[in-house]
Amino acid sequence: MQHFIPFFSISDISAKLHGHLAALERCAVPASGKLAGSLIRFGIFEIDTALNELRNNGIKVKLQEQPFQVLLALVEHPQQLVTRSELKNHLWPADTYVDFDQGLNRAVAKLRDALDDTAEQPVYIQTIARKGYRFLAPVEHIEAPVGRIAVPTLRGSPWAVAGAMAVLVGVLAVLFLRFGQSNPRTQAQIRSMAVLPFENISGDPQQEFLADGITDALITELAQMRGVSVLSRSSVMSYKARQVSLSQIARTLKVDAVVEGTTLRSDGTVRITVQLISALTGQHLWAQTYEQSFNSIIALQDNIAKDVAEQIHADFQLGHASNLETNGIAYEAYLRGRSYVFAGFDTPQTLRRAQHYFEQAIQADPNFAPAYSGLAQSYVLLSEFRWLSPNDAYRPAREAIQKALQLNPMIGEAHTTLGWLSWRHDWDVQTAEKEYRYGCELSPNDVDAHQALTWFLAWRGRTAEALAQISRIRQIDPAQALPLDEAGIYYHQRNYKSLVDVGEKSVALRPDFWVSHYFLGVGYEGSGQLSAAISEYKKAVEMSQGDTDPTAQLAHGYAVAGERAAAEQILDRLQKDAKTRYVSPYMIATIYAGLDEKDKAFYFLEKAYAERSTDLPYFLKADLRLDQIRSDPRLQDLFRRMRLPN
């Protein structure tokens, strides 16, 4: 719209605005009803029921219709309980089918945002557990000033009204673009941002994947901005259906601004509203509504990301510059696949569901590059967590990633995936580092890309560079700078005292994440605390649904603790399992090494070499489970054949 501005002078705009207001006046009559002209005050706020406005010290506060209706219901009965059932009847007709509890919770959360109130220390809205809400503040009803203008109700020709409204909106937009844009000095202060989970306002829980997908897509796109840190998906998704105020979220996440919005899908179109809000002042810096065919939603997402970047004057290079469109079937399948990857990337059930949806997306659109990238990622994760053999995972992963990059070489996550394949399967260290760094270059604010490079550099023994990547992660997203990122460094240094320290911190932060317990156990075992190590290994085995790495680590712990029978029991079970599912031969080798059966250990190490096990390059140099065979010339020969530094 910027190109319209030079064609209008102030006098032009004034004349057009006066004319179209007159047109609207001819099509309008005053509103009527008992609420017309009513003012309600409490604290620093004022409700104008005639204009349907909430004002803070005279300044209008943006509030959607449902939260506004909740507010009206509460202030009508101050200091009294208003039940959830009463609010349900007030907000939704009897024949409406909607997740009422979730809808009311969101409405109350948005209302608290507007009032800068909290559930923990309420000033205005008190939650009465399992019953409803009570409005705490004194309420004052004030008679409206004489001569106050009521909201007009339009009448007459609908097309005349629509035309007058459209031109009026256009004129006001020109005024805004020319004179009302935010102060560039204020916007220049935005150096960190959180994209909060978008709200699905369709009332259909089956459409949650769309809201989550839009959130994820915007985070991915905006992560390409230079000079602005964008928090990762992991940091923000805990605020879905949040019960805390925007100001509190901003303080917790330590960001300068937040982006929030809603999604509504209807037939073949999707409507997305987006708001940019200052964390410092709570001011709405910018808002926009987008509506487009669902088939063009990727281009729509790109436009939203460009607009947000423009509002904060950020340098923005779009990574998905081609293949902007796909059909609705393909994109819906792709978003569902992404949702399963994020729901549980270390469990086989969710990864296979993700794989299924990515394959559906490719079938619906064979030229949709992100679907190939997602499919390759699902194969890599299935291989990394040993739910699929290297032989079954590598070929389809390699083919999918090559196709993705052929269609669009600018997808950062595809280069990160290629880096993993080059490192862990091809044993090609130089290519791996090049791809990892290119992934970070294409998506400079992508925490996942920097974490992948961190673990690779830690494995290479380049501690200073790995620590620099961790510092970069802390700059991008303080909430994702977990102590666990340092675990890879201390693991490969065999610095078990420091590994215990970061392991204990990681378990305190994420007690339900098996990898934290795993590294803490390794730290304990390396420090000679076998009883504590075995306890942590047991937790890791249970939480990981029997991943063979912590299982083998537990067996090794039993072996070196002198509990040979317990170690052999685990070994027997794994070898029986290997007849029906993939079990990494490297992990079996580590148990035999712990049992001091060297020939059997090397037999399974050779099997791992023959299948190009992804475990070999990562573990071989530093794994304490191999200490009892580390001086054997056969291990040195394996290093030589793999072309790995010893």
C-alpha positions in Angstrom: 0.0 0.0 0.0 3.0 2.3 0.4 3.0 3.2 -3.3 -0.4 5.0 -2.9 0.9 7.6 -0.5 2.5 10.1 -2.8 -0.7 10.5 -4.8 -2.6 12.1 -1.8 -2.1 15.5 -0.3 -3.5 16.4 3.1 -6.3 18.4 1.5 -7.1 15.4 -0.7 -7.3 13.1 2.3 -9.4 15.5 4.3 -11.9 16.0 1.4 -12.2 12.3 0.8 -12.6 11.5 4.4 -15.3 14.2 4.8 -17.2 12.9 1.8 -17.2 9.3 2.8 -18.1 10.1 6.4 -21.1 11.9 5.0 -21.9 8.8 2.9 -21.8 6.7 6.0 -24.0 9.2 7.9 -26.7 8.9 5.3 -26.7 5.2 5.8 -26.8 5.2 9.6 -29.2 5.5 12.5 -28.3 5.8 16.2 -28.0 2.6 18.3 -30.7 1.9 20.9 -31.0 -0.3 23.9 -30.5 -0.1 27.7 -26.7 -0.3 27.4 -26.5 2.7 25.0 -24.6 5.5 26.7 -23.5 3.4 29.8 -20.1 3.9 31.3 -18.6 1.5 33.9 -15.4 2.4 35.8 -13.1 0.3 38.0 -9.6 1.3 39.0 -7.8 2.9 36.0 -10.2 1.3 33.5 -13.4 2.4 32.0 -15.9 0.3 29.9 -18.0 2.1 27.3 -20.8 -0.3 26.5 -22.2 1.8 23.7 -18.9 1.7 21.8 -17.9 -1.8 23.1 -14.6 -0.4 24.3 -12.4 -0.9 27.2 -10.1 2.0 28.0 -7.1 2.4 30.2 -6.7 6.0 31.5 -8.7 7.0 28.4 -6.7 5.0 25.9 -8.5 2.2 24.1 -7.4 -1.3 25.0 -7.6 -3.9 22.2 -9.9 -6.7 23.4 -11.7 -9.4 21.4 -15.5 -9.9 21.7 -15.6 -13.0 23.9 -13.2 -11.6 26.6 -15.2 -8.3 26.5 -18.4 -10.2 27.1 -16.8 -12.1 30.0 -15.8 -8.7 31.5 -19.4 -7.4 31.1 -20.8 -10.4 32.8 -18.3 -10.1 35.8 -18.7 -6.3 36.3 -22.5 -6.7 36.4 -22.0 -8.8 39.6 -19.0 -7.3 41.4 -17.7 -9.2 44.5 -20.1 -12.1 43.6 -19.4 -15.5 42.1 -20.2 -15.8 38.4 -20.3 -19.5 37.7 -18.7 -21.1 34.6 -22.1 -22.4 33.6 -23.5 -18.9 33.7 -20.6 -17.6 31.6 -21.2 -20.5 29.1 -24.8 -19.5 28.7 -23.8 -15.9 28.3 -21.1 -16.6 25.6 -22.5 -19.4 23.6 -26.0 -20.3 22.4 -27.4 -23.6 23.5 -26.9 -25.3 20.2 -23.3 -24.4 19.9 -20.8 -27.3 19.9 -17.4 -26.0 21.2 -14.8 -27.0 23.8 -16.4 -24.6 26.3 -13.7 -25.1 29.1 -10.8 -24.3 26.7 -12.7 -21.4 25.1 -13.6 -19.8 28.5 -10.0 -20.3 29.8 -8.6 -18.5 26.7 -11.2 -15.7 27.0 -10.3 -15.1 30.7 -6.6 -15.3 29.9 -6.9 -12.6 27.2 -9.0 -10.5 29.6 -6.3 -10.8 32.2 -3.8 -9.8 29.6 -5.8 -6.6 28.8 -6.1 -5.8 32.5 -2.4 -6.7 33.2 -3.8 -9.0 35.9 -2.6 -12.4 37.1 -4.3 -15.5 38.4 -1.7 -15.9 41.2 -2.1 -12.3 42.6 -5.4 -11.0 41.2 -6.4 -7.4 41.4 -9.6 -7.7 39.3 -10.5 -11.3 38.4 -10.3 -14.0 41.1 -10.6 -17.7 40.1 -12.8 -19.8 42.3 -11.5 -23.3 41.7 -13.9 -25.6 39.7 -16.7 -23.0 40.2 -16.1 -19.8 38.3 -14.8 -16.2 38.8 -15.3 -13.2 41.0 -14.7 -9.6 40.1 -12.8 -8.0 43.0 -12.6 -4.3 42.3 -15.3 -1.7 43.2 -17.4 -0.9 40.2 -18.9 2.6 39.5 -21.7 3.2 37.0 -21.6 6.6 35.4 -24.2 8.4 33.3 -23.0 9.1 29.8 -22.1 12.7 29.0 -24.9 14.7 27.2 -24.5 14.8 23.4 -22.2 11.8 23.3 -22.3 10.1 19.9 -23.7 6.6 19.8 -22.5 3.8 17.6 -24.3 4.1 14.2 -26.2 1.2 12.9 -25.9 1.0 9.1 -28.9 0.8 6.8 -29.7 1.4 3.2 -28.0 -0.2 0.2 -25.5 -2.8 1.5 -23.3 -2.3 -1.5 -23.3 1.5 -0.9 -22.4 1.0 2.7 -19.7 -1.6 1.9 -18.2 0.8 -0.7 -18.2 3.7 1.6 -16.7 1.6 4.4 -14.0 0.2 2.0 -12.9 3.6 0.8 -13.0 5.0 4.4 -10.7 2.1 5.6 -8.4 2.8 2.7 -8.2 6.5 3.5 -7.5 5.8 7.1 -4.9 3.3 6.2 -3.2 5.9 4.0 -3.3 8.3 7.0 -1.7 5.6 9.2 1.0 4.8 6.7 2.0 8.4 6.2 1.6 9.8 9.7 0.8 7.0 12.2 3.6 4.5 11.9 5.5 3.6 15.1 8.5 5.6 16.0 11.5 4.0 14.3 13.7 4.7 17.3 11.2 2.7 19.4 11.1 -0.2 17.0 14.9 -0.2 16.6 15.1 -1.3 20.2 13.5 -4.7 19.4 16.3 -7.1 19.5 14.5 -10.2 20.8 11.1 -11.6 20.0 8.8 -14.5 21.0 6.1 -15.8 18.6 3.5 -17.1 21.1 1.3 -20.1 20.1 -1.4 -18.9 17.7 -5.0 -19.5 18.8 -7.4 -21.7 16.9 -10.7 -19.8 17.0 -12.6 -22.3 14.8 -14.0 -24.2 17.8 -12.8 -27.4 16.1 -10.0 -29.2 18.1 -9.1 -31.0 14.9 -7.8 -27.7 13.5 -5.2 -27.2 16.4 -2.5 -28.5 14.1 -3.0 -25.5 11.8 -2.5 -23.0 14.6 0.5 -24.9 15.8 1.8 -25.1 12.3 1.5 -21.4 11.6 3.3 -20.7 14.9 6.1 -23.1 13.9 6.3 -21.7 10.4 6.6 -18.1 11.5 9.3 -19.0 14.1 11.2 -20.7 11.3 10.9 -17.8 8.9 11.6 -15.1 11.4 14.6 -17.0 12.7 16.2 -15.9 9.4 16.2 -12.2 10.5 19.6 -10.7 11.2 20.2 -8.9 14.4 17.0 -10.1 16.1 16.8 -13.1 18.3 13.7 -15.3 17.9 12.9 -17.7 20.7 12.5 -21.4 19.6 9.3 -23.4 19.5 10.3 -25.3 22.6 10.4 -22.1 24.6 7.0 -20.8 23.6 4.7 -23.8 23.2 4.3 -24.1 27.0 2.3 -20.9 26.8 -0.4 -22.5 24.6 -3.8 -21.7 26.2 -1.8 -19.6 28.7 -3.2 -18.4 32.0 -0.6 -15.6 32.5 -0.5 -12.1 31.2 1.5 -11.0 28.2 3.7 -8.8 30.3 4.5 -11.7 32.6 5.4 -13.9 29.7 7.6 -11.2 28.2 9.4 -10.8 31.6 9.9 -14.6 31.9 11.2 -15.0 28.4 13.2 -11.8 28.5 12.1 -10.5 25.1 11.5 -7.0 23.8 8.3 -7.9 21.8 5.9 -10.7 21.3 3.9 -11.8 18.2 0.5 -13.4 18.8 -2.4 -14.2 16.6 -5.4 -16.4 15.6 -6.2 -18.8 12.8 -9.6 -19.6 11.3 -10.0 -22.1 8.5 -13.2 -22.1 6.5 -13.7 -24.3 3.5 -10.8 -23.5 1.1 -9.6 -20.3 2.8 -7.7 -19.4 5.9 -7.8 -16.2 7.9 -4.9 -15.2 10.1 -4.7 -12.2 12.4 -1.3 -11.1 13.7 -0.3 -8.6 16.3 3.1 -7.2 17.3 3.1 -6.0 20.9 5.8 -4.2 22.9 6.9 -6.1 25.9 8.0 -2.9 27.7 4.8 -0.9 27.3 2.2 -3.5 26.3 1.5 -1.2 23.3 0.1 -2.8 20.1 2.8 -1.7 17.6 1.1 -3.3 14.6 -1.8 -5.5 13.7 -2.9 -7.1 10.4 -5.5 -9.6 9.1 -4.6 -11.9 6.2 -7.1 -14.0 4.2 -6.1 -16.2 1.4 -6.6 -19.6 -0.3 -5.3 -22.5 1.9 -3.4 -23.6 -1.2 -1.3 -20.4 -1.0 -0.7 -20.5 2.7 3.1 -20.8 2.5 3.2 -17.6 0.5 0.9 -16.1 3.0 3.2 -17.1 5.9 6.2 -15.6 4.0 4.3 -12.4 3.6 3.5 -12.2 7.3 7.1 -12.9 8.2 8.2 -10.1 5.8 5.7 -7.7 7.3 6.8 -8.4 10.9 10.5 -8.0 9.9 9.6 -4.7 8.1 7.9 -3.4 11.2 11.0 -3.8 13.4 13.4 -2.8 10.6 15.2 -6.2 10.5 17.4 -7.5 7.7 15.4 -10.4 6.4 16.4 -13.0 3.8 13.6 -15.4 2.9 14.9 -19.0 2.8 11.9 -20.5 1.0 12.2 -18.3 -2.0 10.8 -20.9 -4.3 8.0 -23.5 -4.2 5.9 -21.0 -2.3 2.7 -22.7 -3.1 1.3 -26.2 -2.7 -2.2 -27.7 -2.6 -4.2 -27.8 0.6 -4.0 -31.6 0.9 -0.2 -31.6 0.8 0.2 -28.7 3.2 -2.2 -30.1 5.7 -0.4 -33.5 5.7 3.0 -31.7 6.1 1.8 -29.7 9.1 0.4 -32.8 10.7 3.8 -34.5 10.2 5.6 -31.6 11.8 3.2 -31.7 14.8 4.1 -35.4 15.3 7.9 -34.7 15.1 7.6 -32.0 17.8 5.2 -34.1 19.9 7.7 -36.8 20.6 10.9 -36.9 18.5 12.4 -39.7 20.6 9.5 -42.2 20.5 9.0 -44.5 17.5 5.2 -44.2 17.4 5.2 -40.5 16.9 8.1 -40.5 14.4 6.4 -43.2 12.3 3.2 -41.2 12.2 5.2 -38.1 11.2 6.8 -40.2 8.4 3.4 -41.3 7.2 2.1 -37.7 6.9 5.2 -36.5 5.1 4.8 -39.3 2.6 1.2 -38.3 2.1 2.3 -34.7 1.5 4.8 -35.8 -1.2 2.1 -38.0 -2.8 -0.2 -35.0 -3.0 2.5 -32.7 -4.3 5.8 -34.3 -5.6 7.4 -30.9 -5.9 6.9 -29.7 -2.3 10.4 -29.4 -0.9 9.7 -29.0 2.8 7.9 -32.4 2.8 11.0 -34.1 1.6 13.1 -32.4 4.2 10.6 -33.5 6.9 10.6 -37.0 5.6 14.4 -37.1 5.7 14.4 -35.7 9.3 12.0 -38.4 10.4 14.3 -41.1 9.0 17.3 -39.6 10.7 15.6 -39.4 14.1 14.4 -43.0 13.7 18.0 -44.0 13.0 19.6 -41.8 15.7 17.4 -43.3 18.4 17.9 -46.8 16.9 14.3 -47.5 16.0 15.5 -48.2 12.4 18.7 -49.8 11.2 21.2 -47.7 9.2 20.6 -49.8 6.2 16.9 -49.1 6.3 17.2 -45.4 7.1 20.1 -44.1 5.1 19.0 -44.7 1.5 15.5 -43.1 1.9 16.9 -40.3 4.0 19.6 -39.5 1.5 17.2 -39.6 -1.4 14.7 -37.4 0.4 17.2 -34.8 1.4 18.7 -34.7 -2.1 15.3 -34.1 -3.6 14.5 -31.4 -1.0 17.7 -29.5 -1.9 17.2 -30.0 -5.6 13.8 -28.3 -5.3 15.0 -25.6 -2.9 18.6 -25.4 -1.9 17.9 -22.6 0.7 16.1 -24.8 3.4 18.4 -24.5 6.4 17.1 -27.5 8.2 17.8 -29.7 5.2 21.5 -28.8 5.3 21.6 -29.6 9.0 20.0 -33.0 8.3 22.6 -33.5 5.5 25.3 -32.6 8.0 24.2 -35.4 10.3 24.0 -38.0 7.5 27.5 -37.0 6.3 28.9 -37.3 9.8 27.2 -40.3 11.3 26.7 -42.5 8.2 29.2 -41.4 5.6 31.9 -40.7 8.2 32.8 -37.6 6.1 33.8 -35.1 8.7 34.7 -32.2 6.3 31.3 -32.3 4.4 29.5 -32.6 7.7 31.0 -29.5 9.1 30.4 -27.6 5.9 26.7 -28.5 5.9 26.2 -27.8 9.6 27.7 -24.3 9.2 25.7 -23.6 6.1 22.5 -24.6 7.9 23.4 -22.0 10.6 24.2 -19.4 8.0 20.8 -19.9 6.2 18.9 -19.8 9.6 21.1 -17.8 11.9 18.5 -17.8 14.7 17.6 -21.5 14.5 18.5 -23.0 17.9 18.3 -26.6 16.6 20.9 -25.8 13.9 23.3 -24.3 16.4 22.8 -27.2 18.8 23.6 -29.7 16.1 26.8 -27.8 15.3 27.7 -27.6 19.0 27.5 -31.4 19.5 29.6 -32.0 16.3 32.3 -29.5 17.5 32.3 -31.1 20.9 32.9 -34.5 19.3 35.8 -33.0 17.3 37.4 -31.8 20.5 37.1 -28.2 19.5 35.9 -27.0 22.9 36.3 -23.3 22.5 34.2 -23.3 19.3 31.6 -25.5 20.9 31.3 -23.1 23.9 31.0 -20.2 21.4 28.0 -21.9 19.8 26.5 -22.4 23.3 27.0 -18.7 23.9 25.3 -18.0 20.6 22.3 -20.2 21.7 22.1 -18.2 24.9 21.9 -15.0 22.9 19.2 -16.3 20.6 17.0 -18.0 23.2 18.0 -17.9 26.9 15.3 -20.4 27.7 16.9 -23.0 25.5 20.4 -22.6 26.8 20.3 -25.8 28.8 23.2 -27.2 30.8 22.8 -30.4 28.7 24.4 -28.6 25.7 27.7 -28.7 27.6 27.3 -32.5 28.3 28.7 -33.4 24.8 31.8 -31.3 25.5 32.5 -33.0 28.9 31.6 -36.4 27.6 34.2 -36.3 24.8 36.7 -34.8 27.2 36.0 -37.6 29.7 35.7 -34.8 32.3 33.3 -36.8 34.5 33.2 -34.3 37.4 31.9 -31.6 35.1 29.6 -34.1 33.4 28.0 -34.8 36.9 27.6 -31.1 37.4 25.8 -30.4 34.1 23.9 -33.7 34.5 22.5 -32.7 37.9 21.5 -29.3 36.6 19.8 -30.8 33.5 17.8 -33.3 35.6 16.7 -30.5 37.9 15.4 -28.5 34.8 14.0 -31.5 32.9 13.5 -34.4 35.2 11.3 -36.2 32.5 14.0 -36.2 29.8 15.9 -39.4 29.6 19.0 -38.0 28.0 19.6 -35.9 31.2 19.6 -39.0 33.4 21.8 -40.8 30.9 24.6 -38.3 30.9 24.3 -37.9 34.7 24.7 -41.7 35.0 27.8 -41.6 32.7 29.3 -38.9 34.9 28.6 -40.9 38.0 30.1 -44.1 36.5 33.2 -42.3 35.3 33.6 -40.8 38.8 33.4 -44.3 40.4 29.9 -43.8 41.8 28.5 -47.0 40.3 25.4 -47.3 42.5 24.3 -43.8 41.6 25.1 -44.4 38.0 22.9 -47.6 37.9 20.0 -45.7 39.4 20.2 -43.0 36.7 20.5 -45.6 33.9 17.4 -47.3 35.1 15.5 -44.0 34.9 16.8 -43.4 31.4 15.8 -46.9 30.2 12.3 -46.5 31.5 11.8 -42.9 30.1 13.2 -43.8 26.7 10.9 -46.9 26.3 14.0 -49.2 26.3 16.4 -47.3 24.0 19.4 -49.6 23.5 22.0 -47.0 24.5 20.9 -46.5 28.1 20.0 -50.2 28.2 23.6 -51.2 27.2 24.9 -48.6 29.6 22.9 -50.2 32.5 24.2 -53.6 31.6 27.8 -52.3 31.5 27.3 -50.7 34.9 26.1 -54.0 36.3 29.1 -55.8 34.7 31.8 -53.4 36.2 29.9 -53.5 39.6 30.4 -57.2 39.7 26.7 -58.0 39.0 27.5 -60.2 36.1 24.1 -62.1 36.1 22.1 -58.9 35.8 24.3 -57.7 32.9 24.0 -61.1 31.1 20.2 -61.0 31.5 20.0 -57.7 29.7 22.4 -59.0 27.0 20.3 -62.1 26.4 17.2 -60.0 26.1 18.8 -57.7 23.6 20.0 -60.6 21.5 16.5 -62.1 21.5 15.0 -58.7 20.5 17.5 -58.5 17.6 15.7 -61.4 15.9 12.5 -59.3 15.5 13.7 -55.6 15.6 16.9 -53.6 15.0 19.4 -53.7 17.9 22.6 -51.8 17.4 25.5 -54.2 17.3 27.7 -51.5 18.7 25.6 -51.5 21.9 25.9 -55.3 22.3 29.7 -54.9 21.8 29.9 -52.5 24.7 28.2 -55.1 27.0 30.7 -57.8 26.0 33.5 -55.3 26.6 32.2 -54.7 30.1 32.0 -58.5 30.7 35.7 -58.7 29.5 34.8 -60.9 26.6 37.0 -59.2 24.1 36.6 -61.4 21.1 32.8 -61.2 21.2 33.1 -57.4 21.7 35.2 -57.1 18.5 32.9 -59.5 16.6 30.0 -57.1 17.1 32.2 -54.0 16.5 33.0 -55.5 13.1 29.2 -56.0 12.5 28.7 -52.3 13.4 31.5 -51.3 10.9 30.0 -53.5 8.1 26.5 -51.8 8.5 28.1 -48.3 8.9 26.6 -47.9 12.3 25.8 -44.4 13.2 26.9 -45.2 16.8 30.5 -45.9 15.8 31.7 -42.4 14.8 30.0 -40.8 17.8 31.0 -43.1 20.6 34.2 -44.9 19.6 36.7 -42.2 20.8 35.4 -41.5 24.3 32.9 -44.2 25.4 34.0 -45.5 28.8 32.2 -48.8 28.0 35.2 -49.7 25.7 37.9 -48.9 28.2 38.6 -52.6 28.9 39.5 -53.1 25.2 40.9 -49.6 24.4 44.5 -50.8 24.3 43.8 -53.7 22.0 45.4 -53.2 18.5 42.1 -54.3 16.9 40.5 -51.0 18.1 43.4 -48.9 16.7 42.9 -50.7 13.4 39.1 -49.8 13.4 40.0 -46.2 14.0 42.4 -46.3 11.0 39.8 -47.9 8.7 37.2 -45.4 9.6 39.7 -42.5 9.1 38.8 -41.1 12.5 41.4 -39.3 14.7 42.3 -41.4 17.7 
